[in-house]
């Protein structure tokens, strides 16, 4: 958080867009789950996990580009 001078000369704290999220973390979790499920032979679970991981990676990329442009 960065201090920002607000109205009346008081300091406020601005939160950058890059904090929080965790989309890349959850994408990695679902990717590992998909690898384990595929190794065990649960193809349905592996396919669903890979689809969820792909969606999280796409959301992460979109939010990263938006954050870099702002």
N, C-alpha and C positions, 0 to 999 in steps of 0.2 A: 504494500500500500504506500502511496506517495502522498505527502502533505500538499494540500492545495489551499491557497488563500481564498476564503469565501467572502460573502457579504459581511460587512462590519469588521473586516480585518481578522476574523476568527479562522483558525486552521480547521479544515475538514480533510478527510482522507478519501482519495479516489481509488477505487479498486480496478485494476487492469482487467481486460477481457480474458487474458490468458490463464487466470486462476480458476481452479475447480475443473469441472468437466469429468475427465476420467474415461472418455470414449476410447482412447487408445488402450488403456488398461483393460477395459471390458472386452474390447475386440481381441486382445491377446488371450484373455481368459477363455473366451468362446472358441478361439482357434485351438488352444491346447485341449479343451474338452472335445472338439471335433477330431483331433488326432488320436486321442485316447479311445473315443467311441469307434473310430474306424479300425483301430488296431484290435479291438475286442470283437468287432463284427457287427456293431449296431449301426447300420448304414443310414437309417432314418434319423437317428439322433445326430450323427455326424453331419448329414446334409443340412439339418435345421441349424445346428451350431455354426457351420460355415456361413450360412446365409445371414445369421445375426451378426457374426464377426464382420462380414463384408459391409453390412449396413452401418455398423459403428465406425468402421474405417472411413467410409464415405462421408458420414456426418463430421468426423474429426477433420478430414481434409477440407470440407466446405467451411467449417468454423475457423480453421487455421488461416485459410485464404482471406476470409472476411476480417479476421483480427489483424492480419498483416496490412490490409488495405486501409483500415481505420486509423 
